[in-house]
Amino acid sequence: MNYANLAEAQILSGDIEDGLKNARTAIEKADSRSREAEGLLQLIIGKIFAGEDYHEEKEEFEEICKEGIRKGWEFDEIHNRLEEGDISEEQEKEINEIEEIYKDGKEINTIGEYIVRKKENELFI
């Protein structure tokens, strides 16, 4: 199960609490730094919608994006929600900033390329 996808669907449909829970699960079960970034992305967006502080997660997200991630996350559904206009201009600005961090991050996109990083005595591929 892709918990980041589930979290996005829940958050964008207004089920913020369950979306945040599944975003955290996506991070915990991530088998790569790229998957961890996807979970963090959803956690941050959910927290923005909920009006919660997300700066700690943002720092970690920026770090992972700078290290390099396999990019594949589309922002179409998020943009559709933004166009509905039911969030503040400040929230929209914050979400756009997070999207830019993702898009500006280093891309690792070669098929068969494996990056191994050590984090808290665990290997992420």
BELHU-V223862 format. One record per residue. N is the residue number from 1. RES is the residue in three letters. SS is DSSP state (hx for helix, st for strand, lp for the rest). OMEGA is omega in whole degrees, 0 to 359 (* if undefined). Layout:
((N | RES | SS | OMEGA) (N | RES | SS | OMEGA))
This chain:
((1 | MET | lp | 177) (2 | ASN | lp | 184) (3 | TYR | hx | 178) (4 | ALA | hx | 177) (5 | ASN | hx | 179) (6 | LEU | hx | 179) (7 | ALA | hx | 179) (8 | GLU | hx | 181) (9 | ALA | hx | 181) (10 | GLN | hx | 181) (11 | ILE | hx | 184) (12 | LEU | hx | 177) (13 | SER | lp | 177) (14 | GLY | lp | 179) (15 | ASP | lp | 187) (16 | ILE | hx | 184) (17 | GLU | hx | 179) (18 | ASP | hx | 177) (19 | GLY | hx | 178) (20 | LEU | hx | 178) (21 | LYS | hx | 180) (22 | ASN | hx | 174) (23 | ALA | hx | 177) (24 | ARG | hx | 177) (25 | THR | hx | 178) (26 | ALA | hx | 179) (27 | ILE | hx | 182) (28 | GLU | hx | 184) (29 | LYS | lp | 183) (30 | ALA | lp | 178) (31 | ASP | lp | 177) (32 | SER | lp | 177) (33 | ARG | hx | 178) (34 | SER | hx | 178) (35 | ARG | hx | 177) (36 | GLU | hx | 178) (37 | ALA | hx | 178) (38 | GLU | hx | 177) (39 | GLY | hx | 177) (40 | LEU | hx | 178) (41 | LEU | hx | 181) (42 | GLN | hx | 178) (43 | LEU | hx | 180) (44 | ILE | hx | 181) (45 | ILE | hx | 177) (46 | GLY | hx | 179) (47 | LYS | hx | 176) (48 | ILE | hx | 178) (49 | PHE | hx | 182) (50 | ALA | hx | 182) (51 | GLY | lp | 180) (52 | GLU | lp | 177) (53 | ASP | lp | 182) (54 | TYR | lp | 188) (55 | HIS | hx | 177) (56 | GLU | hx | 178) (57 | GLU | hx | 180) (58 | LYS | hx | 178) (59 | GLU | hx | 179) (60 | GLU | hx | 179) (61 | PHE | hx | 179) (62 | GLU | hx | 180) (63 | GLU | hx | 180) (64 | ILE | hx | 180) (65 | CYS | hx | 178) (66 | LYS | hx | 178) (67 | GLU | hx | 181) (68 | GLY | lp | 180) (69 | ILE | st | 170) (70 | ARG | lp | 184) (71 | LYS | lp | 178) (72 | GLY | lp | 183) (73 | TRP | lp | 178) (74 | GLU | lp | 183) (75 | PHE | lp | 184) (76 | ASP | hx | 182) (77 | GLU | hx | 178) (78 | ILE | hx | 179) (79 | HIS | hx | 177) (80 | ASN | hx | 179) (81 | ARG | hx | 179) (82 | LEU | hx | 181) (83 | GLU | hx | 177) (84 | GLU | lp | 174) (85 | GLY | lp | 182) (86 | ASP | lp | 174) (87 | ILE | lp | 183) (88 | SER | lp | 176) (89 | GLU | hx | 179) (90 | GLU | hx | 178) (91 | GLN | hx | 179) (92 | GLU | hx | 178) (93 | LYS | hx | 180) (94 | GLU | hx | 179) (95 | ILE | hx | 178) (96 | ASN | hx | 177) (97 | GLU | hx | 179) (98 | ILE | hx | 178) (99 | GLU | hx | 179) (100 | GLU | hx | 177) (101 | ILE | hx | 180) (102 | TYR | hx | 184) (103 | LYS | hx | 180) (104 | ASP | hx | 181) (105 | GLY | lp | 178) (106 | LYS | lp | 182) (107 | GLU | st | 173) (108 | ILE | lp | 191) (109 | ASN | lp | 182) (110 | THR | lp | 179) (111 | ILE | lp | 179) (112 | GLY | lp | 179) (113 | GLU | lp | 179) (114 | TYR | lp | 178) (115 | ILE | lp | 179) (116 | VAL | lp | 178) (117 | ARG | st | 178) (118 | LYS | st | 178) (119 | LYS | st | 178) (120 | GLU | lp | 178) (121 | ASN | lp | 176) (122 | GLU | st | 176) (123 | LEU | st | 175) (124 | PHE | st | 179) (125 | ILE | lp | *))
